[in-house]
């Protein structure tokens, strides 16, 4: 089953390399919010309204997609979700990253 974790932070200009280190640093310094933790979203545009579109322009999103068994999302605390994110990012050998000028997509 594919799961998605979406973290956000104030908009930043992304470096050309070192995205995982950047995300780990943001998590460790409590600079991210958890926007979504659940099953993979088919088409995020289906869930957007004007307020969300305005936020998107001023926010950097870190989308982490990973496969695992079924997860009971509601049982995870904020700390447990961020710990899961850090654990996923440590195993660099199995990570694929794509990024544009402000957002990062990570596939584990």
C-alpha positions as a printed Julia matrix, in Angstrom:
108×3 Matrix{Float64}:
  0.0    0.0    0.0
  1.33   3.47  -0.89
  1.19   6.15   1.79
  1.78   9.88   1.54
  3.16  12.3    4.1
  3.03  15.97   3.19
  5.13  18.38   5.22
  5.2   22.12   4.7
  7.36  25.05   5.7
  7.65  28.71   4.84
  8.76  29.05   1.24
 12.46  28.46   0.72
 14.69  28.43  -2.32
 15.87  24.87  -2.69
 19.51  23.97  -3.23
 20.36  21.93  -6.31
 21.49  18.99  -4.15
 21.2   17.84  -0.54
 17.42  17.73  -0.35
 17.28  14.9    2.22
 19.72  16.69   4.53
 17.67  19.87   4.19
 14.43  18.05   5.07
 16.07  16.3    8.03
 17.36  19.66   9.28
 13.91  21.24   8.95
 12.34  18.35  10.89
 14.99  18.38  13.62
 14.62  22.14  14.06
 10.81  21.91  14.22
 10.4   24.01  11.06
  7.77  21.83   9.36
  4.06  21.33   9.72
  2.29  18.09   8.92
 -0.3   18.88   6.26
 -1.35  15.34   5.4
 -0.64  11.78   6.47
 -2.68   9.09   4.77
 -3.24   7.06   1.64
 -1.78   8.33  -1.6
 -3.88  11.16  -3.05
 -4.96  10.42  -6.63
 -5.32  14.0   -7.83
 -4.59  16.78  -5.31
 -6.2   19.36  -7.61
 -9.57  17.76  -6.84
 -9.25  18.92  -3.22
 -8.08  22.52  -3.75
 -9.95  25.72  -3.11
 -8.89  29.38  -3.45
 -7.5   29.56   0.08
 -5.34  26.5   -0.53
 -4.06  27.9   -3.83
 -2.97  31.11  -2.07
 -1.14  29.1    0.6
  0.61  26.97  -2.03
  2.27  30.04  -3.56
  3.92  30.92  -0.23
  4.79  27.46   1.02
  7.39  24.81   0.32
  5.89  21.33   0.31
  7.78  18.14   0.99
  5.82  15.16  -0.32
  7.07  11.81   0.93
  5.6    8.73  -0.76
  6.38   5.29   0.64
  5.12   1.73   0.58
  4.27  -0.15   3.73
  1.59  -2.35   5.19
 -1.7   -0.79   6.25
 -1.22   2.06   8.74
 -3.72   3.35  11.29
 -2.93   7.01  10.65
 -5.02   8.37  13.51
 -2.94   6.48  16.08
  0.24   8.39  15.18
  1.18  11.47  17.19
  2.96  14.41  15.56
  6.24  13.23  17.08
  5.75   9.69  15.74
  4.95  10.99  12.25
  8.09  13.13  12.19
 10.16  10.22  13.51
  8.77   8.06  10.69
  9.75  10.76   8.17
 13.3   10.91   9.55
 13.61   7.12   9.44
 12.45   7.05   5.82
 15.0    9.71   4.82
 17.98   8.02   6.45
 18.02   5.12   3.96
 19.35   7.18   1.04
 20.06   4.17  -1.2
 16.37   3.55  -1.89
 15.25   7.16  -2.32
 14.29   8.91  -5.54
 13.94  12.68  -5.37
 12.48  15.22  -7.72
 12.31  18.92  -6.97
 11.35  22.14  -8.63
 12.23  25.63  -7.44
 10.22  25.32  -4.19
  8.79  21.81  -3.64
 10.33  18.37  -3.08
  8.9   14.95  -3.94
 10.56  11.98  -2.27
  9.81   8.38  -3.23
 11.0    5.68  -0.86
